[in-house]
Amino acid sequence: MALKSLSMTDDTLEGQVQTLYEHLEATESLPVDRTASRWIGEAQAVTGDLLGGAEQAVIRSRIGHVVSLLENVEGTDNEAADEHVEAALEIGRDIIAQ
């Protein structure tokens, strides 16, 4: 599976945020539904803002917003992009559950 290359090797909060971002970034080069692209793009922007580091509470709060954005994606019309979105959602949900 193509997503294995993005598997988390760093299970720290920062590592999880990085991996989540990489999944969203991976959708950039894929043809996806226009509406889905907007949700994914916004989620990627919020996640990207966290890559420089932030307090854990801030990270979890913003990742909660990312999860909400990604939950609006009903499908991308691209199987690989769908897999990346699902992986990002799973990581995001893990982060906010910690």
C-alpha positions as CSV (number, residue, x, y, z in Angstrom):
1,M,0.0,0.0,0.0
2,A,1.3,3.4,-1.0
3,L,0.5,4.9,2.4
4,K,3.1,2.7,4.2
5,S,5.8,5.2,3.1
6,L,4.0,7.8,5.3
7,S,3.7,5.5,8.3
8,M,4.7,7.3,11.5
9,T,8.2,6.5,12.6
10,D,8.0,9.3,15.3
11,D,5.1,8.8,17.6
12,T,5.7,12.1,19.4
13,L,2.9,14.7,19.0
14,E,5.1,16.7,16.6
15,G,5.8,13.5,14.6
16,Q,2.1,12.8,14.4
17,V,1.4,16.4,13.2
18,Q,4.2,16.0,10.6
19,T,2.7,12.7,9.3
20,L,-0.8,14.2,9.2
21,Y,0.5,17.1,7.2
22,E,2.3,14.7,4.8
23,H,-0.9,12.8,4.1
24,L,-2.7,16.1,3.3
25,E,0.2,17.3,1.2
26,A,0.2,14.1,-0.8
27,T,-3.2,14.9,-2.1
28,E,-1.9,18.1,-3.8
29,S,-0.7,16.2,-6.9
30,L,-3.8,14.1,-7.2
31,P,-6.9,15.1,-9.2
32,V,-9.6,15.5,-6.5
33,D,-13.1,16.9,-6.4
34,R,-13.1,20.7,-6.2
35,T,-15.2,20.9,-3.0
36,A,-13.1,18.2,-1.3
37,S,-10.0,20.1,-2.4
38,R,-11.1,23.2,-0.5
39,W,-11.6,21.3,2.8
40,I,-8.3,19.4,2.4
41,G,-6.5,22.6,1.6
42,E,-7.8,24.4,4.6
43,A,-6.9,21.4,6.8
44,Q,-3.4,21.4,5.3
45,A,-3.0,25.1,6.0
46,V,-4.0,24.7,9.6
47,T,-1.8,21.7,10.1
48,G,1.1,23.4,8.3
49,D,0.9,26.3,10.8
50,L,1.6,23.8,13.6
51,L,4.8,22.4,12.0
52,G,7.0,25.0,13.7
53,G,5.7,23.9,17.1
54,A,3.2,25.1,19.6
55,E,1.9,24.2,23.0
56,Q,0.3,20.8,23.2
57,A,-3.1,22.3,24.1
58,V,-3.0,24.6,21.1
59,I,-2.0,21.7,18.8
60,R,-4.8,19.5,20.0
61,S,-7.3,22.3,19.6
62,R,-6.2,23.1,16.1
63,I,-6.1,19.5,15.1
64,G,-9.7,19.3,16.4
65,H,-10.5,21.9,13.8
66,V,-8.6,19.9,11.1
67,V,-10.6,16.8,12.0
68,S,-13.8,18.8,11.6
69,L,-12.7,20.1,8.2
70,L,-11.8,16.6,7.0
71,E,-15.1,15.2,8.2
72,N,-16.7,17.4,5.6
73,V,-14.9,15.5,2.8
74,E,-17.5,13.1,1.5
75,G,-15.1,11.8,-1.1
76,T,-12.4,13.1,-3.4
77,D,-13.2,11.1,-6.6
78,N,-9.7,9.6,-6.2
79,E,-9.0,6.4,-4.3
80,A,-5.4,7.4,-3.3
81,A,-6.6,10.8,-2.1
82,D,-9.4,9.1,-0.1
83,E,-6.9,6.9,1.6
84,H,-4.7,9.9,2.5
85,V,-7.7,11.8,3.9
86,E,-8.7,8.7,5.9
87,A,-5.2,8.3,7.3
88,A,-5.1,12.0,8.2
89,L,-8.4,11.7,9.9
90,E,-7.2,8.7,11.9
91,I,-4.1,10.5,13.0
92,G,-6.0,13.6,13.9
93,R,-8.5,11.7,16.0
94,D,-5.6,10.0,17.8
95,I,-4.1,13.3,18.5
96,I,-7.2,14.8,20.0
97,A,-7.9,11.7,22.0
98,Q,-4.6,11.8,23.8
